[in-house]
Amino acid sequence: MEFNFINISSLIYIVISVLFALYLFLTKKKSSKSNVLFALLLIISAVDVAAFFNMTYLFPVSGTLGMLLSHFVFLEAPLLYLYFISVMYADFKYKPSQLLHLLPYIGIIVLFYPQYYSLNTEEQVAFLTQDNNMELPIIRISYIALHIQAIVYFAVIFLKLRRYKMLMLENYTDKYFYDLKWLMPLFYIKLSVFAVATFKNVFMFFLDESLYNILMIITMLFGLVGAVWIIFKALESPYIFSGISSDLELSGSIANESEVTGKKGIIFTSKEEQIKINKLKAYIEENEPYLNSDLTIYDLAKELGMSSKELSVLINQKLKKHFFDFINGYRIEKAKEILEDDDKKDFTILEILYEVGFNSKSSFNTAFKKHTGLTPTEYRKTCSLQVA
């Protein structure tokens, strides 16, 4: 087989994916389920990329095995979905119902059985090498089904991610956002590769070979960059895969009665609401719980002697602020006090952000600018000019 850029890139991608998959299989961590799912996802992706090699070396020997491996691509979107769910929820478990995700793979095998799987090896090779085989209805149906499946799964993952982000904002502070900072870029990388691959396949059907090859190269570059990013990101961040409880609810759902479940919503009278808000603010100002970088809405509710659901409704619905922004607001005010204090002018920005409960400089700068319109350094300079 002639080795060109596409084949060499494919080989590099396969080697990287397989090695990292083996690493994930052998690594014993709290996130073992996520590791296994991601390792399987890498292997499925590697098998898909190996189509060039399979067609040359595997199909002539065993057309059945070659096609079964080619159809593994129908498992990629379901595995990606299960992986995202396993990272988002700490109580993720394998369930028999998850086997339903195998149905598209089984369905495509059933579809191909009469015209391909039931044939002998020579007939299978003839099927694959016939002129304009991409115009066969069964081939077109398989590609259309694959893209519809991917679109559906990407849409569901996006909705799950959006809900997950809202749950994080309503219940946690900065330290717990590592999963989200990993999942969102991963989602967009996978979506970008899928979009380019879709355009590539369109040109394949229109037999525009030059454009098809260009898009194939772009797809491989996306895949290689994505694979390298995934490996470095996973290895550098020990906080990835902490997860939250799947029972966690959005404050809007808690506040309102549910006609489906029959649960009563949490409703405060105007007097109760004001008393609880005053108690909340007085406690925070006096005890400064926001200085704890590990603070969650559960912790604060326990300190206040109320349920986490009550506090969630109080902050996220009544005060119209996410818990994340509510707590960061107090942290920024504390940081401003330190920046304005001439006796603490030797404190570095890094020291200040840790002092007030943040865990990273980027998060601190983003939150500070959101609340003040300035970076911490700019704010300090402004205070110095005013004193002068």
C-alpha positions as MATLAB code, in Angstrom:
seq = 'MEFNFINISSLIYIVISVLFALYLFLTKKKSSKSNVLFALLLIISAVDVAAFFNMTYLFPVSGTLGMLLSHFVFLEAPLLYLYFISVMYADFKYKPSQLLHLLPYIGIIVLFYPQYYSLNTEEQVAFLTQDNNMELPIIRISYIALHIQAIVYFAVIFLKLRRYKMLMLENYTDKYFYDLKWLMPLFYIKLSVFAVATFKNVFMFFLDESLYNILMIITMLFGLVGAVWIIFKALESPYIFSGISSDLELSGSIANESEVTGKKGIIFTSKEEQIKINKLKAYIEENEPYLNSDLTIYDLAKELGMSSKELSVLINQKLKKHFFDFINGYRIEKAKEILEDDDKKDFTILEILYEVGFNSKSSFNTAFKKHTGLTPTEYRKTCSLQVA';
ca = [
       0.000    0.000    0.000;
       1.272    3.466   -0.902;
       1.923    5.611    2.157;
       0.708    9.189    1.758;
      -0.135   11.920    4.256;
      -3.587   10.500    5.004;
      -2.303    6.978    5.667;
       0.595    8.196    7.812;
      -1.734   10.468    9.805;
      -4.157    7.571   10.231;
      -1.380    5.338   11.526;
      -0.224    7.979   14.034;
      -3.815    8.490   15.212;
      -4.332    4.736   15.646;
      -1.109    4.293   17.639;
      -1.874    7.280   19.916;
      -5.451    6.149   20.512;
      -4.567    2.520   21.252;
      -1.707    3.417   23.619;
      -3.874    5.867   25.558;
      -6.724    3.337   25.644;
      -4.366    0.749   27.164;
      -3.256    3.338   29.726;
      -6.895    3.991   30.696;
      -7.674    0.275   30.946;
      -4.697   -0.297   33.251;
      -5.145    2.788   35.437;
      -7.024    2.081   38.654;
      -8.887    5.223   39.669;
     -12.152    6.300   41.213;
     -13.294    7.086   37.674;
     -12.760    3.536   36.363;
     -16.135    3.378   34.581;
     -15.406    6.623   32.752;
     -11.921    5.385   31.897;
     -13.249    2.137   30.428;
     -15.885    3.922   28.350;
     -13.388    6.456   27.067;
     -10.878    3.713   26.261;
     -13.564    1.866   24.263;
     -14.415    5.119   22.501;
     -10.761    5.589   21.522;
     -10.539    2.024   20.196;
     -13.761    2.389   18.169;
     -12.449    5.652   16.743;
      -9.114    3.972   15.894;
     -10.943    1.124   14.121;
     -12.893    3.684   12.071;
      -9.695    5.504   11.082;
      -8.077    2.146   10.208;
     -10.526    1.671    7.313;
      -7.725    2.256    4.791;
      -5.667   -0.576    6.250;
      -8.658   -2.874    6.752;
      -9.659   -2.546    3.111;
      -6.164   -3.525    1.963;
      -5.243   -6.253    4.435;
      -8.354   -7.507    6.268;
     -11.238   -7.529    3.787;
      -9.501   -9.870    1.279;
      -8.956  -12.381    4.104;
     -12.263  -12.002    5.960;
     -14.862   -9.744    4.445;
     -17.267  -10.496    7.270;
     -14.858   -9.424   10.029;
     -13.808   -6.388    8.006;
     -17.403   -5.177    7.615;
     -18.256   -5.924   11.258;
     -15.341   -3.693   12.268;
     -16.376   -1.026    9.756;
     -19.845   -0.969   11.278;
     -18.310   -0.301   14.729;
     -18.700    3.354   13.759;
     -22.365    2.954   14.794;
     -21.142    2.402   18.360;
     -19.133    5.642   18.541;
     -21.990    8.083   19.252;
     -23.625    5.840   21.915;
     -20.260    5.380   23.662;
     -19.644    9.127   23.569;
     -23.059    9.694   25.188;
     -22.453    7.089   27.912;
     -19.007    8.529   28.562;
     -20.397   12.037   29.072;
     -23.074   10.722   31.433;
     -20.492    8.715   33.404;
     -18.349   11.832   33.918;
     -21.253   14.101   34.804;
     -22.798   11.810   37.420;
     -20.769   10.265   40.228;
     -23.404    7.570   40.789;
     -23.332    6.344   37.175;
     -23.850    2.588   36.890;
     -23.989    0.098   34.056;
     -27.592   -0.949   33.415;
     -29.171   -3.595   31.162;
     -31.240   -0.852   29.502;
     -28.015    0.665   28.142;
     -27.761   -2.313   25.790;
     -30.466   -0.581   23.740;
     -27.680    1.639   22.418;
     -26.505   -1.438   20.471;
     -29.667   -1.442   18.344;
     -28.294    0.774   15.528;
     -25.245   -1.501   15.217;
     -27.394   -4.632   15.202;
     -29.822   -2.992   12.773;
     -27.114   -2.176   10.235;
     -25.843   -5.766   10.386;
     -29.363   -7.050    9.734;
     -29.714   -4.579    6.841;
     -26.447   -5.771    5.247;
     -27.001   -9.477    5.859;
     -28.865  -10.425    2.649;
     -26.620   -8.413    0.319;
     -23.270   -8.864    2.056;
     -22.893  -10.986    5.202;
     -24.629  -14.005    3.653;
     -22.128  -14.051    0.737;
     -18.814  -15.901    0.572;
     -15.474  -14.019    0.681;
     -15.089  -13.738   -3.112;
     -18.616  -12.395   -3.497;
     -18.033   -9.931   -0.672;
     -14.865   -8.632   -2.344;
     -16.803   -8.310   -5.613;
     -19.493   -6.331   -3.783;
     -16.914   -3.908   -2.412;
     -14.928   -3.484   -5.636;
     -17.807   -3.086   -8.096;
     -18.001    0.204   -9.995;
     -19.899    3.014   -8.268;
     -20.635    0.876   -5.217;
     -21.190    4.118   -3.244;
     -24.339    4.615   -5.304;
     -25.896    1.375   -4.030;
     -29.071    2.081   -1.993;
     -27.842   -0.010    0.951;
     -24.605    2.006    1.188;
     -26.438    5.328    0.998;
     -28.970    4.198    3.601;
     -26.153    3.210    5.979;
     -24.451    6.609    5.670;
     -27.724    8.497    6.113;
     -28.583    6.376    9.171;
     -25.118    6.981   10.646;
     -25.408   10.746   10.292;
     -28.946   10.853   11.666;
     -27.811    8.781   14.648;
     -24.862   11.122   15.279;
     -27.042   14.260   15.058;
     -29.530   12.818   17.559;
     -26.813   11.835   20.034;
     -24.989   15.163   19.718;
     -28.268   17.003   20.369;
     -28.998   14.882   23.459;
     -25.434   15.325   24.783;
     -25.688   19.098   24.263;
     -28.944   19.264   26.250;
     -27.420   17.111   29.010;
     -24.367   19.373   29.151;
     -26.519   22.491   29.369;
     -28.492   21.033   32.261;
     -25.274   19.874   33.940;
     -23.815   23.374   33.655;
     -26.926   24.884   35.258;
     -26.779   22.342   38.109;
     -23.133   23.229   38.689;
     -23.856   26.965   38.714;
     -26.732   26.512   41.140;
     -24.959   24.226   43.605;
     -21.182   24.538   43.418;
     -18.293   26.977   43.344;
     -15.243   27.236   41.123;
     -13.326   24.191   42.364;
     -15.985   21.797   41.093;
     -15.998   23.014   37.485;
     -13.068   20.924   36.257;
     -15.356   18.334   34.659;
     -17.200   21.030   32.714;
     -13.939   22.593   31.533;
     -13.026   19.171   30.144;
     -16.368   18.101   28.712;
     -17.315   21.257   26.800;
     -14.105   21.414   24.700;
     -14.274   17.651   24.151;
     -17.853   17.992   22.897;
     -16.952   20.761   20.457;
     -13.880   18.882   19.204;
     -15.995   15.804   18.480;
     -18.712   17.959   16.902;
     -16.156   19.709   14.665;
     -14.677   16.400   13.496;
     -18.186   15.115   12.770;
     -19.091   18.271   10.807;
     -15.953   18.056    8.630;
     -16.446   14.304    8.138;
     -20.047   14.946    7.063;
     -18.960   17.406    4.364;
     -16.279   14.905    3.332;
     -18.898   12.186    2.856;
     -21.132   14.505    0.847;
     -18.315   15.059   -1.645;
     -17.625   11.325   -1.650;
     -21.163   10.669   -2.877;
     -20.843   13.368   -5.523;
     -17.568   11.715   -6.621;
     -15.568   14.921   -6.282;
     -12.314   13.174   -5.453;
     -10.104   16.272   -5.060;
     -12.405   17.953   -2.538;
     -12.948   14.633   -0.797;
      -9.184   14.176   -0.302;
      -8.783   17.739    1.007;
     -11.561   17.225    3.540;
     -10.102   13.846    4.473;
      -6.801   15.565    5.318;
      -8.638   18.225    7.360;
     -10.556   15.487    9.201;
      -7.338   13.681   10.064;
      -5.708   16.912   11.273;
      -8.720   17.625   13.483;
      -8.556   14.073   14.788;
      -4.818   14.218   15.537;
      -5.009   17.591   17.285;
      -8.031   16.408   19.251;
      -6.316   13.168   20.304;
      -3.190   15.017   21.503;
      -5.293   17.604   23.374;
      -7.358   14.873   25.046;
      -4.265   13.038   26.278;
      -2.537   16.126   27.679;
      -5.749   17.433   29.253;
      -6.540   14.098   30.896;
      -3.009   13.643   32.251;
      -2.593   17.179   33.604;
      -5.888   17.460   35.484;
      -6.295   15.143   38.483;
      -9.710   16.642   39.289;
     -11.425   15.412   36.144;
     -14.233   12.893   36.645;
     -15.517   13.910   40.100;
     -19.185   13.997   39.046;
     -22.398   15.024   40.785;
     -25.461   13.111   41.939;
     -27.973   12.205   39.237;
     -30.730   13.036   41.754;
     -29.746   16.715   41.781;
     -32.542   18.989   40.594;
     -32.625   22.465   39.112;
     -33.984   25.118   41.468;
     -36.812   25.904   39.049;
     -38.036   22.309   39.310;
     -37.728   22.379   43.096;
     -39.676   25.616   43.394;
     -42.623   24.503   41.276;
     -45.092   21.723   41.836;
     -44.689   18.824   39.441;
     -47.864   17.457   37.896;
     -45.911   14.425   36.680;
     -44.359   13.315   39.987;
     -46.910   14.893   42.302;
     -44.135   16.565   44.331;
     -45.013   19.819   46.026;
     -42.830   22.794   45.298;
     -41.000   24.845   47.910;
     -42.957   28.063   48.411;
     -42.129   30.876   50.833;
     -44.453   33.578   52.084;
     -43.085   37.105   51.632;
     -42.294   37.292   55.362;
     -40.553   33.884   55.420;
     -38.570   34.746   52.336;
     -37.281   38.014   53.792;
     -36.393   36.431   57.141;
     -34.410   33.664   55.455;
     -32.641   36.092   53.092;
     -31.659   38.326   56.030;
     -30.407   35.289   57.944;
     -28.404   34.130   54.920;
     -26.746   37.491   54.322;
     -26.021   38.079   58.013;
     -24.402   34.660   58.354;
     -22.225   35.134   55.278;
     -21.083   38.613   56.318;
     -20.285   37.492   59.855;
     -18.734   34.051   59.220;
     -17.339   34.440   55.678;
     -17.981   30.804   54.602;
     -17.122   31.806   51.013;
     -13.423   31.766   51.968;
     -13.671   27.961   51.888;
     -12.776   26.966   48.308;
     -14.665   23.661   48.763;
     -17.953   25.375   49.655;
     -21.126   23.895   48.138;
     -24.759   24.769   48.589;
     -25.115   21.665   50.780;
     -22.390   22.872   53.129;
     -23.882   26.335   53.446;
     -27.400   24.965   53.972;
     -26.139   22.718   56.780;
     -24.444   25.668   58.485;
     -27.659   27.698   58.210;
     -29.851   24.878   59.516;
     -32.031   24.598   56.420;
     -32.369   22.089   53.590;
     -30.220   22.448   50.492;
     -33.386   22.593   48.371;
     -34.716   25.543   50.362;
     -31.431   27.378   50.034;
     -31.240   26.583   46.324;
     -34.660   28.124   45.719;
     -33.804   31.086   47.948;
     -30.580   31.987   46.135;
     -31.170   30.802   42.567;
     -34.835   31.773   42.282;
     -35.582   34.498   44.830;
     -32.285   36.400   44.690;
     -32.071   35.742   40.925;
     -28.421   34.705   41.132;
     -26.728   31.394   40.575;
     -25.076   30.097   43.746;
     -21.774   30.277   41.826;
     -22.158   34.026   41.125;
     -23.664   34.713   44.556;
     -20.629   33.297   46.376;
     -18.147   34.792   43.927;
     -19.669   38.195   44.544;
     -18.623   38.018   48.203;
     -15.208   36.677   47.251;
     -14.616   39.578   44.873;
     -15.670   42.107   47.516;
     -13.166   40.527   49.918;
     -10.486   40.638   47.217;
     -11.241   44.327   46.619;
     -10.717   45.032   50.331;
      -7.278   43.397   50.173;
      -6.348   45.213   46.946;
      -7.393   48.528   48.482;
      -5.463   47.898   51.711;
      -2.123   49.716   51.526;
      -0.737   47.454   54.266;
      -1.254   44.454   51.946;
       0.227   45.955   48.781;
       2.921   43.255   48.782;
       0.322   40.493   48.408;
       0.505   38.932   44.951;
      -2.634   38.354   42.888;
      -2.083   34.614   43.319;
      -1.966   34.951   47.114;
      -5.124   37.052   47.106;
      -7.162   34.679   44.956;
      -6.316   31.739   47.214;
      -7.027   33.885   50.260;
     -10.582   34.652   49.145;
     -11.520   31.108   48.045;
     -10.632   30.834   44.341;
      -8.545   28.012   42.917;
      -7.250   29.356   39.622;
      -6.008   32.678   38.317;
      -8.100   32.500   35.140;
     -11.344   31.962   37.109;
     -10.452   34.753   39.523;
      -9.659   37.221   36.724;
     -12.852   36.334   34.859;
     -15.050   36.719   37.947;
     -13.291   39.927   39.046;
     -13.720   41.572   35.657;
     -17.349   40.460   35.513;
     -18.078   42.174   38.849;
     -15.887   45.284   38.503;
     -15.160   45.756   34.811;
     -11.426   45.643   35.596;
      -8.785   42.992   36.086;
      -7.357   42.676   39.638;
      -4.107   44.332   38.502;
      -5.982   47.235   36.886;
      -8.121   47.646   40.010;
      -5.040   47.775   42.247;
      -3.434   50.437   40.018;
      -6.660   52.475   40.108;
      -6.689   52.342   43.925;
      -3.016   53.400   44.044;
      -3.693   56.418   41.781;
      -6.615   57.494   43.962;
      -4.440   57.350   47.091;
      -1.677   59.279   45.357;
];
